[in-house]
Amino acid sequence: MLLSPKVYTWLCGFFAALGSVTFGYDLGIIAAILPSESFLETTGNPDATSQGLIVGCLLLGAFASNIYIGTLADWAGRRVSILAGCVVFLTGGAIQTGAQSIHYMYGGRFLAGMGIGMLAMLAPLYQAEIAHPSIRGRLTTLQQLMLGIGALIASFIGYGCFHGLSGQAQWRVPLAIQLLPAIPLAFFILLLPESPRFLAMQGRTDEALIVLARLHAHGDTTDPFVVSEHREIVAQVEREQLETADAWTQLFTRRSNLRRLILGVAIQFSIQMTGVSTLQYYSPRIFAALGINTSTTLGLQAGSSCVALIGEALCVWYVDRLGRRAPFIWGNALSAVTFAVGTALIACFPAGDNANASRAFVAMTWLFNFVFSACCGPLSWAIPVEMFNSATRAKATAITSAAAWISNFMIAQVSPVAFQNIGWRFYLVFAVCGSSNALFFWAFLPETKGIPLEELDQYFERVPLFVPGSKMQLRDANEREEELRRGEVDVHVDAAKFSEKEEIEHLP
């Protein structure tokens, strides 16, 4: 029995997202590694700044990868670039596992970060370019779902190794396990179809047609939907090549592209200002302020990872129904509320003076994790990759991903110092920033649900800078797919593509 085209495409995107398991695992396992006495002894008993750098080297490596990954993806293709990311990650992971000093950890974390940065940027890029418009959100939010699976695995592995192993095995075994998800991805990624949009950009239009047929019509190259989509992609790519031969210049000189780039960078910076990485990296220190020991904290992290995974699965389910804009706004607002309540609890009842207050604080962190995972985290990867045209998508998402990593590094470095100097007052930053994030995106973030990638340029040229009150309505993505099945191709989207009778959406 043949799989339906959408199921097959979804499975391709799911496999491509395996690299995000390594991403989530590496981010989560470090909290169980840092308290290990054997690890501290091997690395020379690093102080708070050095421990922050161990965490941060992964993020610096991810940031560095975005200097070249956009160009590599446009030159070698999405699949080969994913393979390269796996090789780099496996090298870095092996160095960490065999580390003999803190310098091995710095180098291994940096290389692993380069691999993670490549995979984290390439997976949603590839997913967006192979998807039907009606399921694009479900594919691109798989990034965060797989990240959540990695974090969940890390929480249980970290808890088990912290209690069940001793000596160097206590930290080398969990570091070795990080290599496992990247191995099947490296071996089998080239068996997946290449991005048809990349093939069209390379002038390989016949191959693009074959791949579209494989993805969307069981290999039938005469299927009306495939033929129409192929014509639309090829025509759009030809138009982009006529307009500009330099995608970098196009990104910064074309007003609508610069607007999208600023929005993408703002989205990634805003994610770190919710406080998610502070909770993830330094939960033992945070919970210690409430009198909760490291052993209990690692157990609580496992529970929190389960809550996050539920939220991420919920996002995959609703994103193509409810859209991107409203959930992203509400997610930021609610995350601010959880931090405000948590800050009040830790300020009034420090060092475990009140057991009920400690439980309430833990509940707030779990609630934050659910809200973040259901709204903010997945959409921060889904929105940027679907805002740009084929000529600029890889390079633009490399820049927005770089913003994610450098802001993540900033939080990783600042947090230990902030805890040491201002204590619980540091949490006020995240309560304030969550609120300002919600206000900013309410004002400036348009809805992008279901718009074919080839029509996004015209859409962003027509949507006003200040979104609330604008008189434009998105059509249903299934309706657009039906038009393609009828052979209706229109690369130069005109005003008729959007109805000006209603707003883009009902604003919160």
C-alpha positions in Angstrom: 0.0 0.0 0.0 1.4 3.3 -1.1 1.8 6.2 1.4 -0.1 9.3 0.6 2.2 12.1 -0.8 1.8 14.3 2.2 2.6 11.4 4.6 5.7 10.5 2.5 6.8 14.2 2.5 6.2 14.4 6.2 8.3 11.3 6.8 11.2 12.8 4.8 11.1 15.9 6.9 10.9 13.9 10.0 14.1 12.0 9.2 15.9 15.2 8.2 15.1 16.5 11.7 17.1 13.7 13.4 19.9 16.2 13.7 17.8 18.2 16.1 17.8 15.3 18.5 21.5 15.9 18.9 20.8 19.6 19.3 18.3 19.0 22.2 20.5 16.3 23.8 23.6 18.4 23.8 21.7 21.4 25.3 20.1 19.2 28.0 22.9 16.9 29.0 25.4 19.6 30.1 23.3 20.2 33.2 24.1 16.7 34.3 27.7 16.8 33.3 28.8 20.0 35.1 28.0 18.8 38.7 30.0 15.5 38.2 33.0 15.5 40.6 35.1 13.4 38.1 34.3 15.9 35.3 35.3 18.8 37.5 38.5 17.1 38.5 39.4 16.2 34.8 38.8 19.8 33.7 40.7 21.4 36.5 37.8 22.5 38.7 36.7 25.3 36.5 35.2 28.4 38.0 31.8 29.8 37.1 33.2 31.8 34.1 35.0 28.7 32.7 31.9 26.5 33.2 29.9 29.1 31.3 32.4 28.9 28.5 32.1 25.1 28.4 28.4 25.7 27.8 29.0 28.6 25.5 31.5 27.0 23.2 28.8 24.9 21.7 26.9 28.0 20.9 29.9 29.9 19.5 30.5 26.9 17.2 26.9 27.0 16.0 27.3 30.7 15.4 30.5 30.2 13.4 28.8 27.6 11.2 26.3 30.2 10.0 29.1 32.2 8.4 29.4 29.6 5.6 26.4 27.3 5.8 24.1 29.4 3.6 26.6 29.5 0.8 27.4 25.8 1.2 23.7 24.9 1.1 23.2 26.9 -2.2 26.4 25.4 -3.7 26.4 21.8 -2.7 22.7 21.3 -1.9 20.7 20.7 1.2 21.4 16.9 1.6 25.1 17.1 1.1 25.3 20.0 3.6 23.3 18.0 6.2 25.8 15.1 5.7 28.7 17.6 6.3 27.0 18.8 9.4 26.8 15.2 10.7 30.5 14.6 10.1 31.5 17.8 11.9 29.2 17.0 14.8 30.5 13.4 15.2 34.1 14.7 15.3 33.3 17.2 18.0 31.3 14.7 20.0 34.1 12.2 19.9 36.6 14.8 21.2 34.3 15.6 24.1 33.9 12.0 25.0 37.6 11.4 25.1 38.5 14.8 26.7 41.6 14.9 28.9 41.4 18.5 30.0 39.1 21.5 29.8 40.7 22.5 26.4 39.5 19.3 24.9 36.0 20.2 26.1 36.3 23.7 24.6 37.4 22.3 21.2 34.9 19.4 21.2 32.0 21.6 22.2 32.9 24.2 19.5 33.1 21.6 16.7 29.9 19.9 17.9 28.3 23.3 17.9 29.3 23.9 14.3 27.7 20.6 13.4 24.5 21.4 15.4 24.4 24.9 13.9 24.5 23.4 10.4 21.8 20.8 11.1 19.5 23.2 13.0 19.5 25.6 10.1 19.4 23.1 7.3 16.6 20.8 8.6 13.8 23.5 8.6 15.1 24.9 5.3 14.9 21.5 3.6 11.5 20.8 5.2 10.0 24.1 4.0 11.2 23.5 0.4 9.7 20.0 0.1 6.4 20.6 1.8 2.9 21.2 0.5 1.8 24.7 1.6 -1.0 23.1 3.8 1.5 21.1 5.9 4.6 23.3 5.8 4.1 24.4 9.5 3.8 20.8 10.6 7.1 20.0 8.9 9.1 22.9 10.0 8.0 22.7 13.6 9.3 19.1 13.7 12.7 20.8 14.5 11.5 21.7 18.0 9.7 18.5 18.5 12.9 16.5 17.8 14.9 18.9 19.9 12.4 18.1 22.7 12.9 14.4 22.2 16.6 15.0 22.5 16.2 17.0 25.7 13.9 14.3 27.1 16.5 11.6 26.4 19.2 13.8 27.9 17.2 14.3 31.1 16.7 10.6 31.7 20.3 9.6 30.6 21.7 12.4 32.8 19.7 11.4 35.8 20.5 7.7 35.4 24.2 8.2 34.8 24.5 10.7 37.7 23.0 8.1 40.1 24.0 4.8 38.5 27.6 5.5 37.4 30.7 6.8 39.1 34.1 8.0 38.1 34.7 9.1 34.5 31.9 6.9 33.2 29.5 9.2 34.9 30.1 11.9 32.3 31.9 10.1 29.4 29.0 7.7 28.8 26.3 10.4 28.4 28.7 12.4 26.1 29.2 9.3 24.0 25.5 8.7 23.6 25.1 12.1 21.8 26.7 10.6 18.8 24.0 8.0 18.1 21.3 10.1 16.4 23.7 11.6 13.9 25.0 8.2 12.6 21.8 7.1 10.8 21.2 10.6 9.5 24.7 10.6 8.0 24.3 7.2 6.4 20.9 7.7 4.8 20.4 11.4 4.2 21.5 11.1 0.5 18.7 8.6 0.0 16.1 11.3 0.5 15.0 13.5 -2.4 16.9 16.8 -2.9 15.1 20.1 -2.5 13.3 20.8 -5.8 13.8 24.5 -5.4 17.6 24.0 -5.0 17.6 21.9 -8.2 15.7 24.6 -10.1 18.2 27.2 -8.8 21.0 25.1 -10.3 19.2 24.9 -13.7 18.4 21.2 -13.2 14.7 21.6 -14.0 14.1 18.1 -15.2 15.5 16.7 -12.0 13.3 19.2 -10.1 10.2 17.8 -11.9 11.2 14.2 -11.0 11.7 15.1 -7.3 8.4 17.0 -7.1 6.6 14.0 -8.6 8.3 11.7 -6.1 7.3 13.9 -3.2 3.8 14.9 -4.3 2.4 12.3 -6.8 3.9 8.9 -6.3 6.5 9.6 -9.1 3.9 10.7 -11.7 5.5 13.6 -13.6 2.3 14.3 -15.6 0.3 14.9 -12.4 -1.4 18.4 -12.8 -0.4 19.5 -9.3 3.3 18.5 -9.9 3.3 20.1 -13.4 1.8 23.4 -12.1 4.1 23.5 -9.0 7.1 22.8 -11.2 6.2 25.6 -13.6 5.6 28.0 -10.8 9.0 27.2 -9.1 11.0 27.4 -12.3 9.3 30.7 -13.3 9.9 32.2 -9.9 13.6 31.1 -9.9 14.1 32.6 -13.4 12.5 35.9 -12.3 14.7 36.0 -9.2 17.8 35.5 -11.3 16.8 38.3 -13.6 16.2 40.7 -10.7 19.5 40.1 -9.0 22.6 38.0 -9.4 23.7 38.7 -5.8 21.4 37.3 -3.1 23.5 39.0 -0.4 22.9 42.4 -2.0 19.2 41.6 -2.5 18.8 40.8 1.2 20.0 44.2 2.4 19.0 46.5 -0.4 15.4 45.3 -1.1 13.1 46.9 1.5 10.8 43.9 2.0 13.8 41.5 2.3 15.4 43.7 4.9 12.1 43.9 6.8 11.9 40.1 6.9 15.5 39.7 7.9 15.1 42.1 10.8 11.9 40.2 11.9 13.8 36.9 11.7 16.7 38.2 13.8 14.3 39.7 16.3 12.4 36.4 16.6 15.6 34.5 17.4 16.8 37.1 19.9 13.4 37.2 21.5 13.5 33.4 22.2 16.6 33.8 24.4 15.0 36.7 26.3 12.2 34.5 27.4 14.7 32.8 29.8 14.5 29.3 28.3 18.2 28.7 28.1 18.8 30.0 31.6 16.4 27.4 33.0 17.9 24.7 30.8 21.6 25.3 31.5 21.5 26.3 35.1 18.5 24.5 36.7 20.7 22.9 39.5 21.8 26.4 40.6 18.3 27.9 40.2 16.7 25.2 42.2 19.5 25.2 44.8 18.3 28.7 45.7 15.1 27.1 46.9 16.9 24.3 48.8 16.5 21.7 46.1 19.5 19.4 45.7 21.1 18.4 42.3 19.7 14.9 42.4 16.1 16.1 42.8 16.7 18.8 40.2 17.8 16.3 37.6 14.6 14.3 38.3 12.5 17.4 38.0 14.2 18.2 34.6 13.1 14.8 33.3 9.5 15.7 34.2 9.8 19.1 32.7 11.1 17.5 29.5 8.0 15.4 29.3 5.9 18.5 29.7 7.9 20.2 26.9 7.4 17.3 24.5 3.7 17.4 25.0 3.7 21.1 24.1 5.9 20.6 21.0 3.6 17.8 19.8 0.6 20.2 20.3 2.3 22.8 18.2 2.9 20.4 15.3 -0.8 19.5 15.5 -2.2 23.1 15.5 0.3 25.2 13.6 -1.4 24.7 10.2 -4.8 25.3 11.7 -4.3 28.3 13.9 -1.3 29.9 12.1 1.9 31.4 13.5 1.2 35.0 14.6 -1.3 34.7 17.4 0.3 31.6 19.1 3.7 33.3 19.0 2.3 36.5 20.6 0.3 34.7 23.3 3.3 32.4 24.0 5.5 35.3 24.8 2.9 37.0 27.0 2.2 33.9 29.0 5.9 33.1 29.5 6.3 36.6 31.0 3.5 35.8 33.4 5.2 32.6 34.6 8.5 34.4 35.2 6.7 37.2 37.1 5.0 34.7 39.4 8.2 32.7 39.8 10.2 35.8 40.6 7.8 36.8 43.3 8.0 33.3 44.8 11.8 33.1 44.9 12.0 36.7 46.2 9.6 36.1 49.1 10.7 32.5 50.0 14.4 32.0 49.3 16.5 29.0 50.2 13.5 26.7 50.7 11.9 28.6 53.6 8.5 27.4 52.4 8.1 24.0 50.8 4.8 25.0 49.1 6.5 28.0 47.6 9.3 25.8 46.3 6.7 23.5 44.7 4.9 26.5 43.2 8.1 27.7 41.7 8.8 24.3 40.1 5.3 24.4 38.8 5.9 27.8 37.2 9.0 26.5 35.4 7.0 23.5 34.1 4.2 25.8 32.9 6.8 28.1 31.3 8.3 25.1 29.5 4.9 23.9 28.3 4.0 27.4 26.9 7.4 27.9 25.4 7.4 24.5 23.7 3.8 24.8 22.4 4.2 28.3 21.0 7.6 30.1 21.0 10.3 27.5 20.4 8.9 25.6 17.4 7.7 28.8 15.7 11.1 30.5 16.0 12.4 28.0 13.5 9.3 27.7 11.4 8.6 31.4 10.7 12.1 32.5 9.4 12.4 29.7 6.8 9.1 30.5 5.2 9.5 34.3 4.9 12.1 34.4 2.1 12.3 33.5 -1.6 14.5 30.7 -3.1 17.4 33.1 -3.9 17.7 34.4 -0.4 16.3 31.7 1.8 19.5 29.8 2.7 21.5 32.9 3.3 18.8 34.7 5.3 18.1 31.8 7.5 21.9 31.5 8.1 21.8 35.0 9.5 18.7 34.5 11.6 20.2 31.2 13.0 23.4 33.1 13.8 21.3 35.5 15.8 19.9 32.5 17.7 23.3 31.2 18.6 25.0 34.5 19.6 22.1 35.5 21.8 22.1 32.0 23.3 25.8 32.4 24.0 25.2 35.7 25.6 22.7 34.3 28.0 25.0 31.3 28.8 27.8 33.6 29.8 25.8 36.3 31.6 23.6 34.0 33.7 26.2 32.6 36.1 27.6 36.1 36.8 24.1 37.5 37.2 23.1 34.8 39.7 26.2 35.6 41.7 25.7 39.3 41.8 22.0 40.1 41.7 20.3 36.7 42.5 16.6 36.4 41.9 16.4 39.9 40.4 17.8 38.5 37.2 14.5 36.8 36.6 12.8 40.2 36.3 14.7 40.6 33.0 12.8 37.7 31.4 9.4 38.8 32.8 9.9 42.2 31.2 11.3 40.9 28.0 8.5 38.4 27.5 6.0 41.2 27.7 7.9 43.4 25.3 8.3 40.5 22.9 4.6 40.0 22.8 4.0 43.7 22.1 6.6 43.9 19.4 5.4 41.0 17.4 1.7 42.0 17.8 2.7 45.3 16.1 5.1 44.0 13.4 4.8 40.2 12.7 2.4 39.3 9.7 0.8 35.9 9.5 2.5 33.5 7.0 0.3 30.4 7.3 -0.2 28.5 4.0 1.2 31.1 1.6 3.2 29.2 -1.2 6.9 30.1 -1.0 6.8 31.6 -4.5 4.1 34.1 -3.4 5.8 35.5 -0.3 7.7 38.3 -2.0 4.5 39.9 -3.2 2.7 39.3 0.1 5.4 41.1 2.2 5.4 44.0 -0.3 1.7 44.5 0.3 1.4 43.9 4.1 1.9 47.2 5.9 4.7 47.6 8.4 2.3 48.0 11.3 0.2 44.9 11.0 -2.9 45.5 13.3 -5.7 47.1 11.4 -4.4 46.1 7.9 -7.1 45.0 5.5 -5.7 41.8 4.1 -6.9 38.2 4.5 -5.0 35.0 3.8 -6.6 32.3 1.7 -6.8 28.7 2.8 -3.7 26.8 1.8 -5.8 23.8 0.6 -7.6 26.2 -1.8 -4.2 27.2 -3.3 -3.2 23.6 -3.7 -6.5 22.9 -5.5 -5.7 25.8 -7.9 -2.3 24.1 -8.7 -4.1 20.8 -9.3 -6.2 22.7 -11.9 -3.1 24.0 -13.5 -3.6 27.6 -12.4 -0.1 29.1 -12.1 0.6 32.7 -11.3 4.1 33.7 -10.3 3.4 37.4 -10.4 0.9 37.5 -7.6 -1.4 40.5 -8.0 -3.9 42.1 -5.7 -6.5 39.5 -6.5 -4.5 36.9 -4.6 -5.5 38.6 -1.3 -8.9 39.8 -0.3 -8.9 43.2 1.3 -12.3 42.7 3.1 -11.0 41.5 6.4 -7.9 41.7 8.5 -5.0 39.2 8.1 -6.3 37.6 11.3 -8.3 38.3 14.4 -5.7 39.9 16.7 -5.4 38.8 20.3 
